[in-house]
Amino acid sequence: MQISKFNARKINAGKTSSHWGKDFLTSLLGTTLSIVLTFGTSALLEHKMKADIQRQTAMMVIHDIDASVELVEDIANYEDEKNQAVQYVLAHLDQIDALPADTLALALKMIADTDGDNTIFDDSKEKIFNSSQDIWSNLDNMAFVDNMERFYRERSYLQNQIALDPIFVEPITFDEYSQMKYNSPASDHSLDYAAILKEKLMEPRVRFHIDYSMSRTRAYRSFAQRWRDISDRNKFIMNIDDAELAEYIKDSQRSGEPVGRRELIGQWERKVNGGDDYYCEYLQNDSFRQELREHYSNVFYDGDIHWTIKSGGTWHIKGDTLFMVNDPQSSEVLVDRSGVTYRPEMRDSVENFISRYFDEKRATERLRKELEIHPRIDTIYATTNKKHDKLEMIVGRDQNGSVTCRYLKRRSGGSASDK
């Protein structure tokens, strides 16, 4: 039987239609799978990224708690020291003129605002936390957020107490303290601590402040303990251990790459307080020498007194940390007054001033004795840039609990003792 051309075309069309259907289904399945994989992968990546940001932010604010705890404990300890000094002075009022100047100065700091700044805490991390609430939306345990909000409320409350509460605010205001310095008859406007304390310690407002010293100390330590508990609780919630937090702190506070022995060896310098200079040289034999050169001017003479503090010791690098061990006997203070001139009638005042405050021998002995009593080992996180001509050194914390960074540049030619 012969098949007509029409039917043949129909049959062929049926086969073509069948193949087209299979190809279409395959293409559709492939496209659908591709879309699922694409959006699924994107969702997973987005979730992971959000979780990473969440964890980094958690460590940031936990570190903020720990830094605040350390700061408040330091304030409490300082309050104890000032109270001991005041009580000693009160017990020896009849001998106050013979008491050590540093004890009298510490007692005055108990009752006077000597710096004019009652801002204690850095709130930059709190602002970041408050502006990133969306990252906590998928947190399984919202107790973490509740704990942080409680901490920041309490810290704000304590800051306000320190700034406004009569129990915390020093009775002698900064303006009053500044006026006392301005009216001082001394050439350098130094204060007669004994005379001031004789007068001020009798005032009711001052005695009120002294009487509440132990209450302030207890309050500081109570806040510190509560915040320490919040920190421990949040570390537990987020499963953050001390090692991970320490690594985060180290990474967040440094930039560049850890400095190695080869990159560190050489001479470095930086400007300090405008016209003052700091030099340091790290030698091949694992020793170092450093100089701080300061200059002092005064309205009573022309020119500058140049005050140079020299010291040295040994250094070594362990992991990513630089250790500098100071040698007391290498310490020395040098004074250069060759550029100082004055009017004849100012001779006695200027010479007495220089003799009192710029005596090389006394300053050197005092520096060496201090280092012998309190041996100094500087622990520094040091990093360098790609060119290895700049250093970032994280050397400690300031009064607000923030790290102190120093930046040095490689010195071109010469040594610290030659410049």
Secondary structure, 3 states (H helix, E strand, C coil): CCCCHHHHHHHHHHHHHHHHHHHHHHHHHHHHHHHHHHHHHHHHHHHHHHHHHHHHHHHHHHHHHHHHHHHHHHHHHHHHHHHHHHHHHHHCHHHHHHCCHHHHHHHHHHHECCCCCCCCCCCHHHHHHHCCHHHHCCCCCCHHHHHHHHHHHHHHHHHHHHHHCCCCCCCECHHHHHHHHHCCCCCCCCCCHHHHHHHHCCCHHHHHHHHCHHHHHHHHHHHHHHHHHHHHHHHHHHCCCHHHHHHHHHHHCCCCEECCHHHHCEEEEEEECCCEEEEEEECCCCEEEEEEEEEEEECCEEEEEEEEEEEEEEEEEECCEEEEEECHHHCEEEEECCCCECCHHHHHHHHHHHHHHCCHHHHHHHHHHHHHHCCCEEEEEEEECCCCCEEEEEEEECCCCCEEEEEEEECCCCCCCCC
